[in-house]
């Protein structure tokens, strides 16, 4: 349907019913909410959890044969603790974000039906309805304007543009407008004027509905951490299975060579079962049960701490994924800028001072300020009133003093506003004065020659070149009866030019600098003009003198280009101006095709699809509920600076997870070698089930909590983002794990061979057990210093939880050894024995110091090369 074919009397009841049947109701379909049970089951999709479940069920089967369920219970506890904590935190976050699409579909809308104007709920608007639009009303559906009288619309929820002029005159259509100048869109708001439109689309097929629908489609994009954990679980599974099979084959071969299978089938079966048990023990031991707990604890602690820095995290893995981000696509209005028009500069001419301007602004305006300073009415006029207020001048007093004789409101055709006032002069007589403000070139044409043309033109060019809106002011005393009559006489005095802008947030330039310094590309995607977007980019330090037009595209260019053309251009793209809602989504998808890890910031409904499909969606706390629901993180202070903080947290969190992997796999390697080699050479590992559970507690829960509690480091912001395909076990980690694990195993096996048959004695068993634990104790210091500016025995500021957990480990081991007795198969150690154990195990720190010095030297060379 077009404007030309619209029935101006509106639809009849029969036509309404037919339209509703054909096109549906004016309701946005809410997204399906995932049931709680499915949210819980999703926690078991973690690749490490799957391997653990397999090990748990194998262990359960063995437990039924042997009758000992302790190890099995321990593994199941590790699984349910890790999944339970993750579920609890995400469920709590979901409750905070249960806001999507709570639009009030019962808001009354005035429509013309059957020749009469009637009020109906917004949900009942149908295609073909004639809708009446007044200032301050939200537009209920997409439509084509039949009338537009001084109609200005806030389209920021869809395009980021807060003030768009609408018209039905083709001669005045803007070629740069995101949506046609004679169209009004659902979810936008009429700021000024009035209009009449014929409805073309309702509900899900409106632009607002399309955006909301894209925000609810589930993204299949995996997080970098999930991909790396899948690789790690696959590696652990292959290595563990291979070792288990190898040890089984070796033990069987050894049994045949020693004649162990010649004593009857029952004895043979018993020996085979024992060999199988040893193999299963190796498989279970190879699996790091504490890794899911470590990751969950790290993410959960980071969620809580990030909340204190105004980052409200909804999806747990977003904490870490922020650390892997390589590109940030950000909107402009409300994110980089304050979304509040302000007078940036005021240039006065012909002897005008601020006192003269106060009256010209106060009386020649239709806007208001509420007691809190919020603008009611036109944002540009509100900026002028705020400028007065900041100078201690009350516009209301000026307005009250003057009696308006005549007024011409602003229209897109006139491009100016005029007010003729009567005011009492010092002699008690009333005088009339005309005030005009509007487009400088129009206002300047009403003024008497003053020789300032070149100066004013240069000033205007400077303001407009910096992306600012300009207003000209003029006045004169007049005895005319109307504004039109006074203007026709001409001879006004040109007073001033105001440059109005949406200023950049004060903390944004530094935050953008931090992101660029961290190797993260920042791209602005906005519905604003190229000139304004480029100026904002310059102010925040994103656009430099060396940048040319290839770093900027408009939405029309972007839409007209093929994916192949864009894939070549977007690595160098810094600004996408005049962008439509789905342009940002397409940009995100293309960046992801190039292997980039993408974060998207936004506050409007237009940003929701991109927020949803990005690796990390970052919404603003003051944004729309649709944007917040589509995002992974919400910035409660709307500050771009909080994004840099989130990156620092994410990178530090990933390092903490890597430290735990280093710690636990070192322990696993040493334990595997002891069991593997000990079994081959006839030595069973002299540890009881309860002792093994205590070691697992240290390796899993305590170590996870200790390393997860380490504070973030600003030094991570001087590093480049890690590659998205980078394996979580780096070459340096691999060398440390194998080297340290081998030394641990060698020392422990040496003790077994030195003791020989006496290895089973309770005192030797206690020494072996304590030495094993203390090696892991000192290894925690080494893990803490890995990829850190601090060595193993330094940098303990803000590490009180780390130190407290270390104290718990020492006290726990002393109590277990001293008071365990027969139950734990331990005997109290003498002071000399404790000193021997501490001294021998502390040699572990040498590896930490050597690796840390090597890392610092390597990083120093890297930073110099940068």
C-alpha positions in Angstrom: 0.0 0.0 0.0 1.3 3.5 -0.8 0.3 7.0 0.3 -1.4 7.6 -3.0 -3.7 4.6 -2.6 -4.6 5.1 1.1 -8.2 5.7 2.1 -7.9 8.9 4.2 -11.2 8.0 6.0 -9.5 4.9 7.4 -10.5 1.3 7.3 -13.9 -0.2 7.9 -14.5 -2.9 10.5 -14.5 -5.5 7.8 -11.3 -4.2 6.3 -9.6 -4.2 9.7 -10.6 -7.9 10.2 -9.3 -8.8 6.7 -6.0 -7.0 7.3 -5.5 -8.6 10.6 -6.1 -12.1 9.1 -3.7 -11.4 6.3 -0.9 -9.5 8.1 -1.3 -10.4 11.8 -1.4 -8.3 15.0 0.9 -5.5 15.9 2.8 -7.6 18.5 6.4 -8.6 18.6 6.7 -12.3 19.2 8.5 -12.8 22.5 11.6 -15.1 22.4 11.2 -18.6 23.8 12.7 -18.8 27.3 15.0 -21.8 27.9 13.6 -24.0 30.6 15.7 -24.2 33.8 16.3 -28.0 33.4 17.9 -27.4 30.0 20.1 -24.6 31.4 21.3 -27.1 34.0 21.9 -29.9 31.4 23.9 -27.5 29.3 26.5 -27.4 32.0 27.3 -31.0 31.2 28.2 -30.1 27.6 31.6 -28.9 28.8 34.2 -31.2 27.0 36.2 -31.8 30.2 33.0 -32.7 32.1 32.2 -35.3 29.4 35.6 -36.9 29.9 35.1 -36.9 33.7 31.7 -38.5 33.3 33.2 -41.3 31.3 35.9 -41.8 33.9 33.3 -41.7 36.7 31.2 -44.5 35.2 34.3 -46.6 34.5 35.3 -46.1 38.1 31.8 -46.9 39.3 31.9 -50.3 37.4 35.2 -51.1 39.0 33.9 -50.0 42.4 31.1 -52.6 42.2 33.8 -55.3 41.6 36.1 -54.2 44.4 33.6 -52.7 46.8 35.3 -49.3 47.2 33.3 -46.3 46.1 35.5 -43.5 47.5 37.2 -42.5 44.3 34.0 -42.7 42.3 32.2 -40.5 44.8 35.0 -38.0 44.6 34.8 -37.8 40.8 31.0 -37.4 40.9 31.3 -34.7 43.6 33.8 -32.8 41.4 31.4 -33.0 38.4 28.3 -31.9 40.3 30.1 -29.1 42.2 31.5 -27.6 39.0 28.2 -27.8 37.1 26.2 -26.7 40.1 28.2 -23.6 40.7 28.1 -22.7 37.0 24.3 -23.2 36.9 23.7 -21.2 40.1 25.6 -18.2 38.8 24.1 -18.2 35.3 20.5 -18.7 36.7 21.0 -15.8 39.0 22.3 -13.6 36.1 19.3 -14.7 34.0 16.9 -13.4 36.6 18.6 -10.0 36.5 18.1 -9.9 32.7 14.5 -11.2 32.4 13.4 -8.0 30.7 13.3 -8.8 27.0 10.4 -7.4 24.9 8.4 -6.0 27.8 6.8 -3.5 25.5 3.5 -2.1 26.6 1.2 -3.2 23.8 -1.8 -1.6 25.4 -0.6 2.0 25.0 -3.5 3.9 23.3 -3.0 5.0 19.7 -5.2 7.4 17.8 -6.3 6.1 14.3 -8.9 7.2 11.8 -11.4 4.4 11.1 -14.6 4.8 9.1 -14.2 8.6 9.0 -13.9 8.9 12.8 -10.9 9.4 15.0 -10.8 6.6 17.7 -8.3 5.3 20.3 -7.2 1.7 20.1 -4.4 -0.3 21.9 -1.2 -0.4 20.0 -1.5 -4.2 19.5 -4.7 -3.6 17.5 -3.1 -1.4 14.8 -3.3 -3.2 11.4 -1.8 -2.7 8.0 -3.8 0.1 6.2 -4.7 2.0 9.4 -4.4 5.8 9.3 -2.4 6.7 12.4 -2.3 10.2 13.9 1.1 11.2 15.3 1.6 14.0 17.8 4.7 15.3 19.5 6.0 13.1 22.4 4.2 9.9 21.1 6.0 6.7 20.2 5.2 5.6 16.6 3.3 2.2 16.9 4.2 0.6 13.5 6.0 1.2 10.2 4.3 3.5 7.8 4.4 6.1 5.0 3.6 9.7 6.0 0.6 11.4 4.4 1.2 14.6 6.3 4.2 15.9 8.2 4.1 19.3 9.8 7.4 20.3 11.4 7.8 16.6 12.3 11.1 15.6 13.9 11.7 12.1 15.1 14.1 10.4 17.5 15.4 7.4 15.6 18.2 6.5 18.0 16.7 3.1 18.9 17.0 2.0 15.3 19.8 4.1 13.7 21.5 5.9 16.6 20.3 9.3 15.2 18.5 11.3 17.9 16.9 14.0 15.6 15.6 13.2 12.1 13.4 15.6 10.1 10.5 14.0 8.3 8.7 15.4 5.3 6.3 14.5 2.5 7.9 16.9 0.0 10.1 14.9 -2.4 12.2 17.9 -3.0 13.3 17.9 0.7 14.0 14.2 0.9 17.5 13.5 2.4 19.6 11.2 0.2 21.8 10.3 3.3 18.8 9.3 5.5 18.9 5.7 6.8 15.2 5.3 6.2 13.2 7.3 3.7 12.3 10.9 4.8 8.6 10.2 4.3 8.6 7.0 6.4 8.1 6.6 10.2 9.3 3.5 12.0 7.9 1.6 15.0 9.8 2.2 18.2 10.9 5.7 17.3 9.5 8.8 19.0 8.0 12.1 17.6 9.9 15.0 19.3 8.2 17.9 17.6 5.4 18.6 15.2 2.7 16.2 14.1 1.9 13.8 11.2 -0.5 11.4 9.7 0.7 8.0 8.3 -0.7 5.0 6.6 0.5 1.7 8.2 2.6 -0.5 5.9 3.9 -3.1 8.4 3.0 -4.3 11.9 4.5 -6.7 14.5 7.4 -8.9 13.5 7.8 -7.6 10.0 8.5 -4.0 11.1 12.1 -2.9 11.2 11.9 -3.0 15.0 10.5 -6.5 14.8 13.2 -7.8 12.4 15.9 -6.5 14.7 14.2 -8.0 17.8 13.9 -11.4 16.0 17.6 -11.4 15.0 18.4 -10.8 18.7 16.7 -14.0 19.7 18.3 -16.4 17.1 20.8 -18.6 18.9 24.4 -18.1 17.8 26.4 -21.2 17.1 29.7 -19.4 17.4 31.9 -21.2 20.0 33.9 -19.2 22.5 37.7 -19.4 22.2 37.9 -21.0 25.6 35.4 -23.7 24.7 37.4 -24.6 21.5 40.6 -24.8 23.5 39.0 -27.0 26.3 37.7 -29.3 23.6 41.2 -29.7 22.2 42.6 -30.2 25.7 40.0 -32.9 26.7 40.6 -34.7 23.4 44.4 -34.7 24.1 43.9 -35.9 27.7 41.5 -38.6 26.6 43.9 -39.9 23.9 47.0 -39.8 26.1 45.2 -41.4 29.1 43.7 -44.2 27.0 47.1 -44.8 25.3 48.9 -45.0 28.7 46.2 -47.2 30.2 46.4 -49.7 27.2 50.2 -49.5 27.3 50.5 -50.3 31.0 48.0 -53.1 30.6 49.9 -54.7 27.8 53.3 -54.3 29.7 51.9 -55.8 32.9 50.3 -58.8 31.0 53.6 -59.3 29.1 55.6 -59.1 32.4 53.2 -61.6 34.0 53.7 -64.1 31.1 57.5 -63.8 31.3 57.4 -64.3 35.1 55.0 -67.3 34.8 52.2 -65.5 36.8 49.5 -67.1 34.6 50.4 -70.7 35.3 48.5 -71.1 38.6 45.0 -71.8 37.3 42.3 -69.8 35.6 41.0 -68.2 38.8 44.4 -66.8 39.8 45.0 -65.7 36.2 41.6 -63.9 36.1 42.4 -62.2 39.4 45.8 -61.0 38.1 44.3 -59.7 34.9 41.6 -57.9 36.9 44.4 -56.3 39.0 46.3 -55.2 35.9 43.0 -53.8 34.5 42.5 -51.9 37.7 46.0 -50.3 37.5 45.2 -49.3 33.9 41.9 -47.7 34.9 43.7 -45.9 37.8 46.1 -44.4 35.3 43.2 -43.3 33.1 41.4 -41.7 36.0 44.6 -40.1 37.3 45.3 -38.6 33.8 42.0 -36.7 33.9 42.2 -33.3 35.7 39.1 -33.4 37.8 39.8 -30.0 39.2 39.9 -28.2 35.8 36.1 -27.6 35.5 36.1 -26.5 39.1 39.0 -24.1 38.5 37.4 -22.6 35.4 34.0 -22.3 37.1 35.5 -20.7 40.2 37.6 -18.3 38.2 34.6 -17.3 36.1 32.4 -17.0 39.1 34.8 -14.9 41.1 35.4 -12.7 38.0 31.7 -12.2 37.6 31.4 -11.0 41.1 34.5 -8.8 41.0 33.6 -7.3 37.6 30.3 -6.2 39.0 32.2 -3.9 41.3 33.8 -2.3 38.2 30.3 -1.8 36.6 30.5 -4.9 34.4 27.3 -6.9 35.0 28.1 -10.3 33.4 25.2 -12.4 32.3 27.0 -15.3 30.6 29.9 -16.8 32.5 32.2 -17.5 29.6 32.0 -13.9 28.5 34.4 -13.0 31.4 37.2 -14.9 29.7 36.2 -14.3 26.1 36.6 -10.5 26.5 40.3 -11.3 27.0 40.5 -12.9 23.5 38.7 -10.0 21.7 40.6 -8.7 18.7 37.9 -6.3 17.3 35.4 -4.0 19.1 32.5 -2.7 16.9 31.0 0.2 18.8 28.1 2.5 18.2 28.6 6.2 18.7 25.6 7.8 20.4 25.4 7.1 24.1 28.5 4.9 24.0 31.3 7.1 22.8 29.3 10.3 23.3 27.1 11.4 26.1 23.8 11.3 24.0 23.2 14.8 25.3 23.4 17.8 22.9 25.5 20.6 24.3 26.7 24.0 23.1 30.4 23.4 22.3 31.2 27.0 21.2 29.3 30.3 20.9 30.8 32.9 18.5 29.4 36.4 19.0 29.3 39.3 16.5 28.4 43.0 16.3 28.9 43.7 20.0 26.7 40.9 21.2 27.4 39.7 24.8 26.0 36.8 26.8 23.3 39.0 28.4 21.8 39.7 25.0 21.9 36.0 24.1 20.1 35.0 27.3 17.0 36.9 26.3 17.3 35.7 22.6 17.5 32.1 23.7 15.1 32.2 26.7 12.1 33.7 24.9 12.6 32.3 21.4 12.3 28.6 22.3 9.6 26.0 22.9 11.7 23.6 25.0 11.8 23.2 28.8 14.1 21.8 31.5 12.7 19.7 34.3 14.0 20.3 37.9 16.7 17.6 37.2 17.9 19.3 34.1 16.4 16.9 31.7 15.4 18.4 28.3 11.7 18.3 27.5 11.2 19.1 23.8 13.7 19.7 21.0 17.2 18.5 22.1 18.9 21.3 20.2 16.8 24.0 21.9 17.4 22.1 25.2 21.2 22.4 24.7 20.8 26.2 24.5 18.8 26.3 27.7 21.4 24.1 29.4 24.1 26.6 28.2 22.1 29.4 30.0 21.7 27.3 33.1 25.4 26.6 33.3 26.0 30.3 33.4 23.7 30.8 36.3 20.8 32.2 34.2 17.2 31.1 34.6 15.5 30.9 31.2 12.1 30.7 32.9 12.6 34.2 34.4 13.5 35.6 31.0 10.5 33.9 29.4 8.1 35.2 32.1 9.3 38.8 31.7 8.5 38.9 28.0 5.0 38.9 26.6 4.9 37.1 23.3 3.1 39.1 20.6 3.6 36.6 17.8 5.6 33.5 17.1 6.6 31.4 14.1 7.6 27.8 15.1 10.4 26.0 13.4 9.5 24.1 10.2 11.7 22.1 7.8 10.4 24.4 5.1 11.4 27.7 6.9 14.4 26.3 8.7 14.1 29.1 11.3 12.0 30.1 14.3 11.0 33.7 15.2 9.4 35.3 18.2 8.1 38.8 18.5 8.0 40.0 22.2 6.9 43.0 24.1 9.1 44.0 27.1 9.0 46.9 29.5 12.0 49.2 29.1 13.6 51.4 31.8 11.2 54.3 31.1 8.2 52.0 31.8 7.2 51.8 28.2 6.7 48.7 26.2 8.9 48.0 23.2 8.8 45.2 20.6 11.7 43.1 19.7 12.1 40.3 17.1 14.3 37.3 17.8 15.2 34.8 15.1 17.2 31.6 15.2 17.8 28.9 12.6 20.0 27.8 9.8 22.9 30.4 9.7 22.6 30.9 6.0 18.9 31.7 6.2 19.2 33.9 9.3 22.1 35.7 7.7 20.0 36.6 4.7 17.5 38.6 7.0 20.4 40.8 8.4 21.8 44.2 7.4 25.3 44.2 5.9 27.9 44.3 8.6 31.1 43.4 6.8 31.5 40.1 8.7 30.6 37.7 5.9 34.0 36.2 5.4 34.6 35.8 9.1 31.3 34.2 9.7 31.7 31.8 6.7 35.1 30.7 8.0 33.7 30.1 11.4 30.8 28.1 10.1 33.1 26.0 7.9 35.2 25.2 10.9 32.3 24.2 13.0 30.6 22.1 10.3 34.0 20.5 9.4 34.1 19.2 13.0 30.7 17.5 12.6 28.8 20.1 14.7 25.3 21.5 14.1 25.2 25.3 13.8 22.5 27.8 14.7 22.5 31.5 13.8 20.9 34.2 16.0 19.6 37.6 15.0 17.4 40.3 16.5 16.0 43.8 16.0 13.6 46.3 17.5 10.4 46.5 15.5 7.0 48.0 15.5 5.6 45.3 13.2 2.5 43.4 14.3 3.7 40.0 13.3 7.0 38.1 12.9 6.5 37.7 9.2 6.0 41.5 8.7 9.1 42.3 10.8 11.3 39.8 8.9 10.0 41.1 5.5 11.3 44.5 6.4 14.8 43.0 7.0 17.7 44.9 8.7 18.2 42.5 11.6 21.4 42.5 13.5 23.4 39.2 13.4 24.2 38.2 16.9 26.0 34.9 17.1 26.6 31.4 15.9 26.2 28.4 18.2 28.0 25.2 17.5 26.1 22.3 19.1 27.5 18.8 19.5 27.0 15.5 21.3 30.3 15.6 23.3 32.6 12.6 23.7 32.6 11.0 27.1 35.6 12.2 29.0 37.0 8.7 29.7 36.6 7.4 26.2 39.8 8.6 24.5 42.0 7.0 27.2 39.9 3.8 27.0 40.2 3.6 23.2 43.9 4.2 23.6 44.1 1.3 26.0 42.3 -1.0 23.6 44.5 0.1 20.6 47.6 -0.4 22.7 46.4 -3.9 23.6 46.2 -4.7 19.8 42.5 -4.5 19.6 40.9 -2.8 16.5 38.0 -0.4 17.2 35.4 0.2 14.5 32.6 2.8 14.9 29.2 1.7 13.4 26.7 4.6 13.5 23.6 5.9 11.8 25.2 9.4 11.9 26.7 11.3 9.0 30.3 10.5 7.8 31.5 14.0 8.8 30.2 13.7 12.3 31.4 10.1 12.7 34.9 11.1 11.4 35.1 14.0 13.9 34.2 11.7 16.8 36.8 9.2 15.7 39.4 12.0 15.6 38.4 13.2 19.1 38.8 9.7 20.6 42.1 9.1 18.9 40.9 6.5 16.4 41.2 8.6 13.2 44.7 10.0 12.5 46.3 12.2 9.8 47.4 9.2 7.9 43.8 7.8 7.4 42.1 8.3 4.1 38.6 7.6 2.7 39.3 3.9 2.4 38.9 3.7 6.2 35.3 5.0 6.0 32.2 3.5 4.4 28.5 4.5 4.3 25.7 2.1 4.8 24.7 2.4 1.1 28.3 1.5 0.0 28.4 -1.4 2.5 25.0 -2.8 1.3 26.1 -2.5 -2.3 29.4 -4.4 -1.9 29.8 -8.2 -2.2 31.1 -10.2 0.7 34.3 -10.8 -1.2 34.9 -7.0 -1.7 34.1 -6.4 2.0 36.4 -9.1 3.3 39.3 -7.3 1.5 38.3 -3.9 2.9 37.1 -4.4 6.5 40.5 -5.1 8.0 41.3 -1.4 7.4 37.7 -0.1 8.0 37.4 2.3 11.0 34.0 3.9 10.4 30.7 2.6 9.0 28.4 5.7 8.8 24.7 5.9 7.9 24.5 2.2 8.9 21.2 0.3 9.1 20.6 -2.2 12.0 21.5 -5.3 10.1 24.7 -3.7 8.6 26.4 -4.2 12.0 25.4 -7.8 12.1 26.8 -8.4 8.6 30.0 -6.7 9.6 30.3 -9.0 12.7 29.7 -12.1 10.6 32.4 -11.1 8.1 34.9 -10.3 10.8 34.2 -13.7 12.3 34.9 -15.3 8.9 38.3 -13.8 9.0 39.0 -15.4 12.4 38.5 -12.3 14.5 37.1 -12.5 18.0 34.4 -9.8 18.0 32.9 -7.7 20.8 30.0 -5.4 20.0 28.8 -2.5 22.1 25.4 -0.9 21.8 22.4 0.5 23.6 19.6 0.5 21.1 17.2 -2.1 19.7 19.1 -1.6 16.4 22.2 -3.1 18.1 20.6 -6.3 19.4 21.2 -8.7 16.4 24.9 -7.9 16.4 25.1 -8.1 20.2 23.6 -11.5 20.0 25.8 -12.9 17.3 29.1 -11.4 18.5 31.5 -13.5 20.6 30.7 -10.9 23.4 27.8 -8.5 23.3 28.3 -5.5 25.6 25.1 -3.4 26.2 24.7 -0.2 28.1 22.7 -0.2 31.4 20.5 2.7 30.1 19.9 1.0 26.8 16.8 -0.8 25.6 15.7 -4.1 27.2 16.1 -5.8 23.9 19.7 -4.8 23.7 20.4 -5.8 27.3 18.8 -9.2 26.7 20.8 -9.9 23.6 24.1 -9.0 25.3 26.5 -11.0 27.5 27.8 -8.1 29.6 26.0 -4.9 30.6 28.0 -1.7 31.5 26.1 -0.3 34.4 27.8 3.1 34.1 27.5 3.2 30.2 31.2 3.9 30.1 33.4 2.7 27.2 36.2 2.7 29.8 34.6 -0.3 31.5 35.2 -2.2 28.2 39.0 -1.8 28.6 38.6 -3.0 32.2 36.6 -6.0 31.1 39.4 -6.9 28.6 42.0 -6.6 31.4 39.9 -9.0 33.6 39.4 -11.4 30.7 43.1 -11.6 29.9 44.1 -12.0 33.5 41.4 -14.7 34.0 42.7 -16.7 31.0 46.2 -16.5 32.5 44.8 -17.8 35.9 43.1 -20.7 34.1 46.4 -21.4 32.3 48.3 -21.4 35.6 45.9 -24.0 37.0 46.3 -26.2 33.9 50.1 -25.9 34.3 49.8 -26.7 38.0 47.5 -29.7 37.8 49.0 -31.3 34.7 52.4 -31.1 36.4 51.0 -33.1 39.3 49.2 -35.5 36.9 52.4 -36.1 34.9 54.4 -36.8 38.1 51.7 -39.1 39.5 51.3 -41.0 36.2 55.0 -41.6 35.9 55.3 -42.8 39.5 52.4 -45.3 39.0 53.4 -46.3 35.5 57.1 -46.9 36.3 56.5 -48.1 39.8 54.0 -50.7 38.5 56.5 -51.9 35.8 59.3 -52.3 38.3 57.2 -53.9 41.0 56.4 -50.9 43.2 52.9 -49.9 44.0 52.4 -46.2 44.8 52.5 -46.2 48.7 49.5 -43.9 49.2 46.2 -44.9 50.7 42.8 -44.0 49.2 42.3 -41.2 51.9 45.8 -39.8 51.2 45.0 -39.7 47.5 41.7 -37.9 48.2 43.6 -35.3 50.3 46.1 -34.8 47.4 43.2 -34.5 45.0 41.6 -31.9 47.3 44.8 -29.8 47.2 45.2 -30.3 43.4 41.5 -29.6 42.7 39.6 -27.3 45.1 42.3 -25.6 47.0 44.6 -25.0 44.0 41.6 -23.8 41.9 40.5 -21.3 44.6 44.1 -20.1 45.2 44.9 -19.4 41.5 41.4 -18.2 40.7 41.7 -15.6 43.4 44.8 -13.9 41.9 44.1 -10.2 41.1 44.1 -8.9 37.5 47.3 -7.2 36.2 47.4 -4.0 34.1 50.5 -5.4 32.3 48.3 -7.7 30.2 47.1 -4.6 28.3 50.5 -4.2 26.8 50.2 -7.5 25.1 48.7 -8.5 21.8 45.5 -10.6 21.8 46.2 -14.3 21.8 45.3 -16.2 18.6 41.8 -17.6 18.7 43.3 -21.0 17.6 46.1 -20.9 20.1 46.2 -24.1 22.3 45.8 -23.5 26.0 49.0 -25.4 26.6 51.7 -23.2 25.1 55.2 -24.6 24.3 56.7 -23.0 27.4 53.9 -24.6 29.5 54.6 -28.0 27.9 58.3 -27.8 28.7 57.5 -26.9 32.3 54.9 -29.6 32.8 57.1 -32.3 31.4 60.3 -31.1 33.0 58.9 -30.4 36.5 56.7 -33.6 36.4 59.7 -35.7 35.4 61.8 -34.3 38.2 59.0 -34.9 40.8 58.6 -38.5 39.6 62.3 -39.1 39.6 62.7 -37.9 43.2 59.7 -39.9 44.4 60.8 -43.1 42.6 64.3 -42.7 43.9 62.8 -42.8 47.4 60.9 -46.0 46.6 64.0 -47.7 45.3 66.2 -46.5 48.3 63.6 -47.8 50.7 63.0 -51.0 48.8 60.9 -53.4 50.9 60.7 -50.8 53.6 58.6 -48.4 51.4 55.5 -49.9 53.0 56.5 -48.9 56.5 54.1 -46.3 58.0 56.9 -43.7 58.7 58.3 -44.0 55.2 54.8 -43.9 53.8 54.1 -40.7 55.8 57.4 -39.1 54.5 56.5 -40.1 50.9 53.0 -38.7 51.3 54.2 -35.4 52.9 56.9 -34.9 50.3 54.4 -35.3 47.5 52.1 -32.8 49.1 54.9 -30.3 49.8 56.1 -30.5 46.2 52.6 -29.4 45.1 52.6 -26.7 47.7 55.8 -25.1 46.3 54.6 -25.7 42.8 51.6 -23.4 43.5 54.2 -20.5 43.9 55.7 -21.5 40.5 52.2 -21.6 38.9 51.4 -18.2 40.4 54.5 -16.6 38.8 53.9 -18.1 35.3 53.3 -15.3 32.8 53.4 -12.8 35.6 55.7 -9.8 36.2 56.3 -11.1 39.7 58.6 -14.1 40.7 57.5 -17.1 42.7 58.2 -15.4 46.0 57.1 -11.8 45.2 54.0 -9.9 44.2 51.7 -10.9 47.0 49.8 -7.6 47.2 46.0 -8.2 47.0 46.7 -12.0 47.2 45.4 -12.6 50.7 43.1 -15.4 49.6 46.1 -17.1 47.9 48.1 -16.9 51.1 45.2 -18.0 53.3 44.7 -21.1 51.2 48.4 -21.9 51.4 48.2 -21.7 55.1 45.2 -24.1 55.1 47.2 -26.6 53.1 50.1 -26.5 55.5 47.9 -26.8 58.6 45.8 -29.5 57.0 48.9 -31.6 56.1 50.3 -31.2 59.6 47.1 -32.2 61.3 46.6 -35.2 59.0 50.2 -36.4 59.6 50.1 -35.7 63.4 46.7 -36.9 64.3 45.7 -39.2 61.4 46.9 -42.4 63.0 45.8 -45.8 61.6 42.8 -44.2 59.8 45.0 -42.2 57.5 48.1 -44.5 57.9 50.3 -41.7 59.0 52.8 -41.2 61.9 53.8 -37.8 63.5 57.0 -36.5 61.9 59.9 -35.0 63.9 61.1 -31.4 63.4 64.2 -32.7 61.5 62.0 -34.8 59.2 59.7 -31.8 58.5 62.8 -29.7 57.8 64.1 -32.4 55.4 60.8 -32.6 53.6 60.5 -28.8 53.3 64.1 -28.4 52.1 63.9 -31.1 49.5 60.5 -30.1 48.2 61.5 -26.4 48.1 64.0 -27.2 45.4 60.9 -27.1 43.2 61.1 -23.3 43.3 64.3 -23.4 41.2 62.2 -24.3 38.2 59.9 -21.4 38.9 62.8 -18.9 39.2 64.5 -20.2 36.1 61.4 -20.2 33.9 60.3 -16.8 35.2 63.7 -15.1 34.4 63.5 -16.7 30.9 60.0 -15.4 30.4 60.8 -11.9 31.6 63.9 -11.7 29.2 61.8 -13.0 26.3 59.0 -10.5 27.0 61.5 -7.6 27.3 62.9 -8.4 23.8 59.4 -8.7 22.4 58.4 -5.2 23.8 61.5 -3.6 22.4 60.8 -5.1 19.0 57.2 -3.6 19.2 
